């Protein structure tokens, strides 16, 4: 018996360029291909800073700008994130918005009790990682000292309580890796349900090798016949892109003098948002690291980007730079870099990353991947035995990474071909968009099959707590 075709509303706070956004876009595309009606609601969507499928009509996107800022003088991000999503929730519950069979919520669970109570509709929540653990930067396993000032920790207490309480109201909870599931169970003790793992999938068709359009400066300006090491990540401090620069500099020092004409270059590509102070500071810090190592660089954006180039200290030297910083790359630029014959490896620098779509993108293109030996990449990359290797998992030490890079750069053509075959096969079998879409479809169907939404006392308590939060916000800042 064919499954019922659903009307699904995705709720995502900021539809920009990043791993979480890529998952949402690919999940929506996959469900749409399966015959479901999918619409995305967001509080922020900028045509010059988003994935192409969200602006070219492939996906229906409803941008509902909120009256609240993202922050005040770089502070109170979490509080305003809750407020912005509650504003979006009010829109969803208004009579002018059509009803849906189920809601798909990710990143922020604040809206879940309201949607269940106000729309009497089941909600599936996809947890990329608990927000309470991301406030202090990269997640560290094991005992750790509290981060931030006492005032900030007090400020976070009600925010973290709201997150756990709202998450507990979800009818179905999915996570992106076994690593995230373990962290979720440890840090959300009041939630008895065990989340189901659904690995992020990617649209394999978008990673086919491109014929370079010699008339497209966006493509020709970023490609080179020099050996290229590629890192794709947001410009955020927790992504630790400095590791790529330090290990690249260590590798360059080992190069023989007669190989100067073929010295490798490094490309750091990722989402950059000048509204986020962390993005601005991270880019500045990376440029300083490049200068400290005596490496030349340029910073560029595609012509389609509406985000202006930030001001920065120019790099000394002439000729082709050692490092290319590519901000807010286009889909064509990403594919061109990943599939270029001169690209030798993908460097994935975060530690304890929740899942990390970057290694999968590298594998589907047949690239050797070098990643940290923690978190989600340990589930996507095979390091041992070497006969089954699709990449290298190493501790985040520049010299250790330089050793691995030297091994990767010196691989024979045959060894590279064999690894590429293994990597592509693993990516297609475990991390294709179709597999993810089928898993999410199954979870959504099961969620809808739960029937009418009850309204127990706990639901009213959650509603009361969120109303108090909004009242506090209005009184303090409006």
VEXGU-324266 format. One record per residue: residue number from 0; residue in one letter; x, z, y of N, C-alpha, C in turn. Coordinates in steps of 0.1 Angstrom, whole numbers. Layout:
<rs>
k|r|nx|nz|ny|cax|caz|cay|cx|cz|cy
NUM|a|X|Z|Y|X|Z|Y|X|Z|Y
...
</rs>
This chain:
<rs>
k|r|nx|nz|ny|cax|caz|cay|cx|cz|cy
0|x|9|0|-12|0|0|0|9|0|12
1|x|7|-10|21|15|-10|33|14|2|42
2|x|25|6|49|24|18|57|16|15|70
3|x|10|25|75|3|24|88|12|20|99
4|x|8|11|108|16|8|120|12|17|131
5|x|23|23|137|21|34|146|23|30|160
6|x|17|38|169|20|37|184|29|49|187
7|x|42|46|191|52|56|192|57|56|206
8|x|57|68|212|63|70|225|77|77|224
9|x|87|71|229|100|78|229|102|85|243
10|x|107|97|243|109|104|255|124|108|256
11|x|131|102|266|145|104|267|148|106|282
12|x|156|116|286|157|120|300|164|110|309
13|x|175|104|304|183|96|313|187|84|304
14|x|182|72|307|184|60|299|196|52|304
15|x|208|58|303|220|52|308|228|45|297
16|x|241|47|297|250|41|287|257|52|280
17|x|255|54|267|261|65|260|257|64|245
18|x|262|73|237|259|73|223|245|76|220
19|x|240|87|227|226|91|225|216|80|229
20|x|220|73|240|211|62|245|212|50|236
21|x|223|48|230|225|37|220|216|39|208
22|x|216|52|204|208|55|192|193|53|195
23|x|188|58|207|174|56|211|170|42|211
24|x|179|34|217|176|19|219|176|13|205
25|x|185|16|196|185|9|183|174|14|174
26|x|171|27|175|159|33|168|146|26|172
27|x|145|24|185|133|18|191|132|3|186
28|x|143|-4|187|144|-18|182|141|-19|167
29|x|146|-10|159|144|-10|145|129|-8|141
30|x|123|2|148|109|5|145|100|-7|150
31|x|104|-13|161|97|-24|166|97|-36|157
32|x|109|-38|150|110|-49|140|102|-46|128
33|x|99|-33|125|91|-30|114|76|-31|117
34|x|72|-35|129|58|-38|133|52|-27|141
35|x|59|-16|144|53|-5|152|53|-9|167
36|x|44|-3|174|44|-4|189|52|7|195
37|x|63|4|202|72|14|208|73|12|223
38|x|72|24|230|74|24|244|83|36|247
39|x|92|34|257|101|45|261|98|50|275
40|x|97|63|276|95|70|289|108|78|293
41|x|112|76|305|124|82|310|123|86|324
42|x|131|96|328|131|101|342|142|93|351
43|x|151|86|344|161|78|351|164|65|343
44|x|163|54|350|167|41|344|172|32|355
45|x|185|29|355|191|21|366|195|7|359
46|x|189|-4|364|192|-17|357|207|-20|357
47|x|214|-15|366|229|-19|366|237|-9|357
48|x|230|1|352|238|11|344|229|15|331
49|x|227|5|323|219|7|311|222|-4|301
50|x|217|-2|289|218|-12|278|208|-24|281
51|x|213|-36|278|206|-48|282|191|-48|276
52|x|190|-43|264|176|-44|258|166|-36|266
53|x|170|-26|274|161|-18|282|157|-25|296
54|x|164|-36|299|161|-42|312|157|-56|311
55|x|159|-62|299|155|-77|297|142|-79|291
56|x|134|-68|289|120|-70|284|120|-68|269
57|x|131|-67|262|131|-65|248|123|-52|244
58|x|125|-42|252|118|-29|250|110|-26|262
59|x|99|-20|260|90|-15|272|96|-2|276
60|x|100|-1|289|105|11|294|97|15|306
61|x|92|28|306|85|33|318|94|43|325
62|x|98|39|337|107|48|345|98|56|355
63|x|98|69|353|90|78|361|99|87|369
64|x|103|83|381|112|90|389|106|104|393
65|x|114|115|391|109|128|394|112|132|409
66|x|105|142|414|108|146|428|120|156|428
67|x|125|160|417|136|169|416|149|162|416
68|x|159|168|422|173|163|421|179|166|407
69|x|190|160|404|197|163|391|204|177|393
70|x|208|181|405|215|193|407|215|196|422
71|x|219|208|426|222|211|440|236|215|441
72|x|244|206|448|258|209|450|265|210|436
73|x|261|202|427|268|202|414|264|214|405
74|x|254|222|409|250|233|401|235|232|396
75|x|232|240|387|218|242|382|213|229|374
76|x|222|222|368|219|210|360|208|213|350
77|x|210|223|342|200|226|331|186|229|336
78|x|186|237|347|173|241|352|165|228|357
79|x|172|220|364|166|208|369|163|198|358
80|x|171|198|347|168|189|336|154|193|330
81|x|152|206|328|139|211|323|128|207|333
82|x|130|208|346|120|205|356|117|190|355
83|x|127|182|354|125|167|354|117|163|342
84|x|120|169|330|113|166|318|98|170|319
85|x|96|182|325|82|187|326|74|178|335
86|x|81|172|346|74|162|354|71|150|346
87|x|80|145|338|77|134|329|66|137|320
88|x|65|149|315|55|153|305|41|153|312
89|x|41|158|325|28|157|332|23|143|333
90|x|32|134|335|28|120|336|22|115|322
91|x|29|119|312|24|115|298|11|120|295
92|x|7|132|300|-6|138|298|-17|134|307
93|x|-13|125|317|-23|121|327|-33|111|320
94|x|-45|110|325|-55|101|319|-51|86|320
95|x|-42|82|329|-38|68|330|-29|63|319
96|x|-23|73|312|-13|69|301|-20|68|288
97|x|-18|58|280|-25|56|267|-21|67|258
98|x|-29|69|247|-25|79|237|-16|72|227
99|x|-9|81|220|1|76|209|-2|84|196
100|x|3|78|186|1|85|173|12|96|171
101|x|23|94|177|34|104|175|44|102|187
102|x|51|113|190|61|113|200|75|115|193
103|x|84|107|198|98|108|194|106|114|206
104|x|111|126|205|118|133|215|132|136|211
105|x|141|134|221|155|137|218|162|144|230
106|x|173|150|228|182|156|238|175|169|244
107|x|163|168|250|157|180|256|144|182|249
108|x|142|194|243|129|197|236|118|203|245
109|x|121|205|258|112|212|267|98|208|266
110|x|96|195|265|82|189|265|74|191|252
111|x|80|195|242|74|195|229|61|204|228
112|x|61|216|233|49|224|232|38|218|241
113|x|41|213|252|31|207|261|25|194|254
114|x|33|186|248|27|174|242|18|178|230
115|x|22|187|222|14|191|211|1|198|216
116|x|2|206|226|-10|213|231|-19|204|240
117|x|-13|197|249|-20|188|258|-25|175|252
118|x|-17|169|244|-21|156|238|-26|157|224
119|x|-25|169|218|-29|172|204|-22|162|195
120|x|-10|159|197|-2|148|190|10|154|184
121|x|13|150|172|25|155|165|38|150|172
122|x|49|158|170|61|155|177|73|156|167
123|x|81|145|167|94|145|160|105|147|169
124|x|114|156|166|125|159|175|138|155|168
125|x|146|147|175|160|143|170|170|151|178
126|x|177|160|171|187|168|177|201|162|176
127|x|206|157|187|220|152|186|230|164|185
128|x|227|175|192|235|187|191|228|197|200
129|x|228|210|196|222|220|205|228|220|219
130|x|220|219|229|224|219|243|231|232|247
131|x|227|243|241|233|256|244|248|256|241
132|x|253|247|232|266|247|228|275|237|235
133|x|268|228|243|275|218|251|278|222|265
134|x|272|233|270|273|237|284|288|240|287
135|x|295|245|277|309|249|280|319|238|276
136|x|315|226|274|325|215|271|324|213|256
137|x|336|209|250|337|206|236|334|218|228
138|x|326|216|217|323|227|208|335|231|199
139|x|337|244|198|348|250|190|342|258|179
140|x|345|254|166|340|262|155|347|276|154
141|x|340|285|148|345|298|146|343|307|158
142|x|348|319|157|347|329|168|353|323|181
143|x|346|325|192|351|321|205|347|330|216
144|x|354|331|226|351|339|238|341|332|246
145|x|331|340|253|321|334|261|328|326|272
146|x|321|315|276|327|306|286|319|308|299
147|x|325|306|310|318|307|323|318|321|328
148|x|313|322|340|312|335|347|300|343|341
149|x|300|356|344|289|364|340|276|359|345
150|x|276|355|358|264|350|364|259|337|357
151|x|268|328|353|264|316|346|259|320|332
152|x|264|329|326|260|333|312|246|339|313
153|x|243|347|324|230|352|326|220|341|329
154|x|224|332|337|216|320|340|212|312|328
155|x|222|311|318|219|303|306|210|310|297
156|x|209|323|297|201|330|287|187|325|286
157|x|179|324|297|165|319|296|165|304|292
158|x|175|297|297|175|282|293|177|280|278
159|x|186|288|273|189|287|258|177|292|250
160|x|170|302|255|158|307|248|147|297|248
161|x|145|290|260|135|279|261|139|268|251
162|x|152|264|250|156|254|241|152|257|226
163|x|155|269|222|153|273|208|138|274|205
164|x|130|280|215|116|282|214|109|268|213
165|x|113|259|222|106|246|222|110|238|210
166|x|122|239|206|127|231|194|119|236|181
167|x|116|249|181|109|255|169|94|249|168
168|x|89|244|180|75|239|179|74|224|174
169|x|86|218|172|86|204|167|80|204|153
170|x|72|193|150|67|192|136|77|187|126
171|x|86|179|131|97|174|122|110|174|131
172|x|121|179|124|134|179|131|144|171|123
173|x|150|161|130|161|153|124|174|157|132
174|x|185|155|125|198|156|131|207|145|127
175|x|218|143|134|226|131|132|237|132|122
176|x|240|144|116|250|145|106|249|159|99
177|x|256|160|88|256|173|81|263|183|89
178|x|273|179|97|280|188|106|270|194|116
179|x|262|186|122|252|191|132|242|200|125
180|x|238|196|113|228|204|106|233|218|104
181|x|246|220|100|252|233|98|253|241|111
182|x|257|234|122|257|241|135|243|245|139
183|x|233|236|137|219|239|141|215|252|134
184|x|217|252|121|212|264|113|219|277|117
185|x|231|276|121|239|288|125|234|293|139
186|x|232|284|148|229|288|162|215|288|166
187|x|206|284|157|191|285|159|185|294|148
188|x|189|306|147|185|314|136|170|316|134
189|x|162|315|145|148|317|144|140|305|138
190|x|147|294|137|141|282|131|144|281|116
191|x|134|283|108|136|284|94|137|270|87
192|x|131|260|93|131|247|87|145|242|87
193|x|149|234|77|162|228|76|161|213|80
194|x|167|209|91|166|196|96|171|185|85
195|x|165|174|86|168|163|78|179|154|85
196|x|189|150|77|200|142|83|196|127|83
197|x|196|121|94|194|106|96|205|101|104
198|x|215|95|98|227|90|105|223|79|115
199|x|229|79|127|226|68|136|230|55|130
200|x|223|45|133|226|31|128|228|22|140
201|x|234|11|138|237|2|148|232|-12|145
202|x|229|-20|155|224|-34|153|236|-42|150
203|x|238|-45|137|250|-52|132|251|-66|138
204|x|240|-72|142|240|-86|147|247|-87|160
205|x|248|-76|168|254|-76|181|270|-75|180
206|x|275|-74|168|289|-72|167|296|-84|160
207|x|290|-95|161|296|-107|155|306|-113|165
208|x|317|-119|160|327|-124|169|322|-134|179
209|x|326|-133|191|321|-142|202|331|-153|205
210|x|325|-164|208|333|-175|214|335|-172|229
211|x|347|-170|233|350|-166|247|346|-177|256
212|x|337|-174|266|333|-183|276|344|-183|287
213|x|352|-194|287|363|-194|297|358|-194|311
214|x|345|-196|313|340|-196|327|334|-182|331
215|x|335|-173|321|329|-159|324|340|-150|327
216|x|342|-147|340|353|-138|344|352|-124|338
217|x|339|-119|335|337|-106|330|344|-105|316
218|x|345|-116|309|351|-116|295|366|-119|296
219|x|369|-129|303|383|-134|303|392|-123|310
220|x|386|-116|320|395|-106|327|398|-94|319
221|x|391|-91|308|394|-79|300|402|-82|287
222|x|402|-95|283|409|-99|271|424|-102|273
223|x|432|-100|263|446|-103|264|451|-106|250
224|x|462|-114|250|468|-117|237|478|-106|233
225|x|480|-96|242|488|-84|238|481|-76|228
226|x|489|-69|219|483|-60|209|475|-49|217
227|x|462|-47|213|453|-38|221|448|-27|213
228|x|449|-15|219|443|-3|213|431|1|222
229|x|420|3|215|407|4|222|401|18|220
230|x|396|24|231|389|36|230|376|35|238
231|x|365|38|232|351|36|238|344|50|238
232|x|342|55|250|336|68|251|332|70|266
233|x|322|78|268|319|82|282|331|88|288
234|x|332|87|302|342|94|309|338|108|312
235|x|339|117|301|336|131|302|347|139|296
236|x|350|150|302|361|158|298|361|162|283
237|x|349|164|278|348|169|263|352|157|254
238|x|352|145|259|355|133|250|371|132|248
239|x|378|140|256|393|141|254|400|127|254
240|x|397|118|263|403|105|263|418|107|267
241|x|422|118|272|436|120|276|445|119|263
242|x|439|123|252|446|122|239|450|108|236
243|x|442|98|240|445|84|238|457|80|247
244|x|457|85|259|468|81|268|481|88|264
245|x|481|100|260|493|107|256|499|101|243
246|x|490|98|233|495|93|221|500|78|223
247|x|493|71|232|497|57|235|511|57|242
248|x|513|67|251|526|68|258|537|71|248
249|x|534|80|238|544|84|228|547|72|219
250|x|537|64|216|539|52|208|548|42|216
251|x|545|40|229|553|31|237|568|35|237
252|x|571|48|238|585|52|238|592|48|226
253|x|585|47|214|591|43|202|594|28|200
254|x|588|20|209|589|6|208|604|1|211
255|x|608|-8|203|622|-14|205|623|-22|218
256|x|634|-22|224|635|-29|237|633|-44|236
257|x|636|-50|224|634|-65|223|619|-69|221
258|x|611|-58|220|596|-61|218|589|-60|231
259|x|596|-60|242|589|-57|255|578|-67|259
260|x|580|-80|254|570|-90|258|557|-88|250
261|x|558|-80|239|546|-77|231|542|-63|230
262|x|546|-56|241|542|-42|242|527|-40|241
263|x|522|-31|234|507|-29|233|501|-24|246
264|x|489|-26|248|481|-21|259|470|-12|254
265|x|465|-4|263|454|5|260|442|2|268
266|x|430|1|262|418|-1|270|409|11|268
267|x|405|17|279|396|29|279|383|24|285
268|x|373|22|277|360|17|281|349|27|279
269|x|340|29|289|329|38|287|320|39|299
270|x|309|47|297|299|49|307|305|58|318
271|x|302|55|330|307|62|342|296|64|352
272|x|293|76|356|282|78|365|287|87|377
273|x|288|81|389|294|88|400|285|100|405
274|x|273|101|400|265|112|403|269|125|396
275|x|277|123|385|281|134|376|296|138|380
276|x|297|150|385|311|155|389|320|154|378
277|x|316|157|366|325|157|354|331|143|352
278|x|322|133|353|327|119|352|338|116|362
279|x|335|120|375|345|117|386|358|124|383
280|x|357|137|380|370|145|378|377|140|365
281|x|370|136|355|376|131|343|384|118|345
282|x|378|109|352|385|96|355|397|99|364
283|x|396|107|374|408|111|382|419|117|374
284|x|415|126|365|425|132|356|432|122|347
285|x|425|112|342|431|102|333|440|93|341
286|x|436|90|353|445|82|361|458|89|364
287|x|457|102|367|469|110|369|478|111|357
288|x|472|112|345|479|112|333|487|99|331
289|x|480|88|334|487|75|333|499|74|342
290|x|498|79|354|509|79|364|520|88|359
291|x|516|99|354|526|109|349|535|103|338
292|x|529|94|330|537|88|319|543|75|324
293|x|542|71|336|548|59|341|541|46|337
294|x|528|48|333|520|36|329|512|30|340
295|x|512|17|340|504|10|351|490|8|346
296|x|481|6|355|467|5|352|459|-2|362
297|x|447|-7|358|437|-11|367|423|-5|363
298|x|414|-5|373|401|0|370|391|-11|374
299|x|382|-14|365|372|-25|368|359|-22|362
300|x|349|-30|367|335|-29|362|330|-43|360
301|x|320|-46|351|314|-59|350|307|-63|363
302|x|305|-75|365|298|-80|377|283|-76|377
303|x|277|-72|365|263|-68|364|261|-54|368
304|x|272|-46|369|271|-32|372|268|-30|387
305|x|258|-21|390|255|-17|403|262|-5|408
306|x|270|1|399|278|13|402|291|8|409
307|x|293|12|421|306|8|428|318|14|422
308|x|329|7|423|342|12|418|346|24|426
309|x|350|35|419|354|47|427|367|44|434
310|x|370|52|444|383|52|451|393|58|442
311|x|405|53|441|416|59|433|430|54|438
312|x|440|61|434|453|58|439|458|46|431
313|x|462|35|438|466|23|431|478|25|422
314|x|478|17|412|489|18|402|501|10|407
315|x|513|16|406|525|8|410|528|-3|400
316|x|536|-12|404|540|-23|394|531|-35|396
317|x|536|-46|390|529|-59|390|528|-64|376
318|x|520|-75|374|518|-80|361|507|-74|354
319|x|505|-77|341|494|-71|333|496|-57|331
320|x|486|-48|334|487|-34|333|489|-29|319
321|x|494|-17|318|495|-10|305|481|-5|300
322|x|473|0|310|460|5|306|449|-1|315
323|x|438|-5|308|427|-11|315|415|0|314
324|x|411|5|325|399|14|326|387|5|329
325|x|378|4|319|366|-5|320|354|4|321
326|x|348|5|333|336|14|335|323|6|333
327|x|314|12|326|300|7|324|301|-7|318
328|x|308|-9|308|310|-22|301|296|-29|298
329|x|296|-42|297|284|-49|293|285|-50|277
330|x|273|-54|271|273|-56|257|283|-67|253
331|x|283|-78|261|292|-89|258|307|-84|258
332|x|310|-76|268|324|-71|269|328|-62|257
333|x|318|-53|254|321|-44|242|323|-53|230
334|x|315|-62|227|316|-71|215|329|-79|216
335|x|333|-84|228|345|-92|229|357|-83|226
336|x|358|-71|230|369|-62|228|370|-58|213
337|x|358|-55|207|358|-50|194|362|-61|184
338|x|359|-73|187|361|-85|178|373|-93|181
339|x|380|-90|192|391|-98|196|402|-97|185
340|x|409|-108|182|420|-108|172|432|-99|176
341|x|433|-97|189|444|-88|194|441|-73|193
342|x|429|-70|191|425|-55|190|430|-50|177
343|x|438|-40|177|444|-36|164|438|-23|159
344|x|431|-15|167|426|-2|163|416|3|173
345|x|407|11|168|398|19|177|402|34|177
346|x|404|39|188|408|54|190|396|62|193
347|x|392|72|185|381|80|188|385|94|190
348|x|386|99|202|393|111|206|386|124|206
349|x|372|125|206|366|138|207|369|147|194
350|x|369|160|196|370|169|185|356|175|183
351|x|353|178|170|340|184|167|328|176|172
352|x|330|162|172|319|154|177|307|154|168
353|x|295|154|173|283|157|166|282|146|155
354|x|283|134|158|284|123|149|294|113|153
355|x|291|106|164|301|96|170|298|82|165
356|x|291|74|173|288|61|169|300|51|170
357|x|310|56|178|322|47|180|329|43|167
358|x|332|53|158|339|49|145|331|39|137
359|x|318|40|138|309|30|130|310|16|137
360|x|310|16|150|312|3|157|326|-3|153
361|x|336|5|153|349|-1|149|349|-6|135
362|x|343|2|125|343|-2|111|335|-15|109
363|x|324|-16|116|316|-28|114|323|-41|118
364|x|332|-39|127|341|-50|132|354|-52|125
365|x|355|-43|114|367|-44|106|380|-38|112
366|x|378|-29|122|390|-23|129|394|-10|122
367|x|407|-8|120|411|6|116|407|15|127
368|x|402|27|123|398|37|132|406|50|131
369|x|411|55|142|418|67|143|410|77|150
370|x|406|88|143|398|99|149|403|112|146
371|x|397|122|153|401|136|150|394|141|137
372|x|401|150|130|397|154|116|387|165|117
373|x|376|164|124|366|174|125|353|167|129
374|x|342|174|127|328|169|131|324|157|123
375|x|315|149|130|308|138|124|317|127|118
376|x|329|124|125|338|113|120|343|116|106
377|x|343|128|101|347|131|87|337|126|77
378|x|324|123|82|314|118|73|313|103|74
379|x|318|97|85|317|82|86|329|75|82
380|x|341|82|83|354|76|80|359|81|67
381|x|365|72|59|372|75|47|387|74|49
382|x|394|85|48|408|86|49|415|86|36
383|x|410|94|27|416|95|14|406|92|3
384|x|410|86|-8|424|80|-11|426|68|-3
385|x|439|64|-2|443|53|7|437|40|2
386|x|434|39|-11|428|27|-17|414|25|-12
387|x|408|35|-7|394|34|-1|394|36|14
388|x|405|37|20|406|41|34|399|31|43
389|x|391|36|53|386|28|64|391|33|77
390|x|399|43|77|405|48|90|414|60|87
391|x|418|66|98|427|78|98|421|90|104
392|x|421|101|98|416|114|104|428|123|106
393|x|431|126|118|443|134|122|439|145|132
394|x|447|155|131|445|166|141|448|160|155
395|x|442|166|165|443|160|179|456|164|186
396|x|467|159|180|481|161|186|487|148|189
397|x|491|145|202|496|132|205|507|127|196
398|x|517|135|192|527|130|183|522|126|169
399|x|513|134|164|506|131|151|499|118|153
400|x|492|116|164|484|104|166|494|92|168
401|x|505|94|174|515|83|176|520|79|163
402|x|522|88|153|527|85|140|516|76|133
403|x|504|80|134|493|72|128|492|58|135
404|x|493|57|148|493|45|155|504|35|151
405|x|516|41|149|527|33|145|525|27|131
406|x|518|35|122|514|30|109|504|19|110
407|x|494|20|119|484|10|120|489|-2|126
408|x|497|-1|137|503|-13|143|512|-21|134
409|x|518|-15|125|528|-22|116|521|-26|103
410|x|508|-25|102|501|-30|89|503|-44|87
411|x|505|-48|74|506|-62|71|492|-69|72
412|x|492|-82|73|479|-89|74|471|-87|62
413|x|476|-86|50|469|-84|38|463|-70|38
414|x|471|-60|42|465|-46|42|454|-45|52
415|x|456|-52|64|446|-51|74|433|-58|69
416|x|434|-69|62|423|-76|57|415|-68|47
417|x|422|-61|38|416|-53|28|408|-41|34
418|x|415|-35|44|408|-23|51|396|-28|58
419|x|397|-40|65|385|-45|72|373|-47|63
420|x|376|-53|51|365|-55|41|359|-42|37
421|x|367|-31|34|361|-18|31|353|-12|42
422|x|359|-13|54|352|-7|66|339|-14|69
423|x|339|-27|68|326|-35|71|316|-31|60
424|x|320|-31|48|310|-28|37|304|-14|39
425|x|313|-4|42|308|10|44|298|10|56
426|x|302|4|66|293|4|78|279|-2|76
427|x|279|-13|69|267|-20|66|258|-12|56
428|x|264|-6|46|256|1|36|251|14|41
429|x|258|21|49|254|35|53|249|36|68
430|x|253|27|76|250|29|91|244|17|98
431|x|237|9|90|230|-2|97|217|2|103
432|x|213|-5|113|201|-1|121|188|-1|112
433|x|188|-10|102|176|-11|93|175|1|85
434|x|186|7|80|186|19|72|181|31|81
435|x|186|32|93|182|42|102|167|41|105
436|x|163|29|108|149|27|112|139|30|100
437|x|143|27|88|134|30|77|134|46|75
438|x|145|52|77|145|67|75|136|74|86
439|x|138|69|99|130|74|109|115|71|108
440|x|112|59|103|98|55|101|92|64|90
441|x|99|67|80|94|76|69|91|90|75
442|x|100|95|83|98|108|89|87|108|99
443|x|85|97|107|74|96|116|60|95|108
444|x|60|88|97|48|87|89|44|100|84
445|x|54|108|79|51|121|73|47|130|84
446|x|52|129|96|48|137|107|33|135|111
447|x|30|122|112|16|118|115|6|123|104
448|x|11|123|92|2|127|80|-1|142|80
449|x|6|149|89|3|164|89|-11|167|95
450|x|-17|157|101|-30|159|106|-31|165|120
451|x|-43|170|124|-45|175|137|-35|187|140
452|x|-32|188|153|-23|198|157|-30|211|159
453|x|-26|222|152|-32|235|155|-26|241|168
454|x|-33|251|173|-28|257|185|-27|272|183
455|x|-17|277|176|-16|291|173|-11|299|185
456|x|-10|312|183|-6|321|194|8|317|199
457|x|17|314|190|30|310|194|31|299|203
458|x|22|289|202|21|278|211|18|282|225
459|x|8|291|226|4|296|239|16|304|245
460|x|23|312|237|34|319|242|45|310|248
461|x|47|299|241|57|289|245|53|283|258
462|x|40|280|259|34|274|272|36|284|283
463|x|33|296|281|34|306|292|49|308|296
464|x|58|307|287|72|309|291|77|297|299
465|x|72|285|296|76|273|303|69|273|317
466|x|57|278|318|51|279|331|58|288|340
467|x|63|299|335|71|309|342|84|302|347
468|x|90|294|339|102|287|343|99|278|355
469|x|88|270|354|85|261|365|82|269|378
470|x|75|280|376|72|288|388|84|293|394
471|x|94|297|386|106|302|391|114|291|399
472|x|113|279|393|120|268|400|114|265|414
473|x|101|264|414|94|261|426|96|272|437
474|x|96|284|433|98|295|443|112|296|448
475|x|122|292|439|136|294|443|141|282|451
476|x|136|270|448|142|258|454|133|248|462
477|x|120|250|461|111|241|468|108|246|482
</rs>
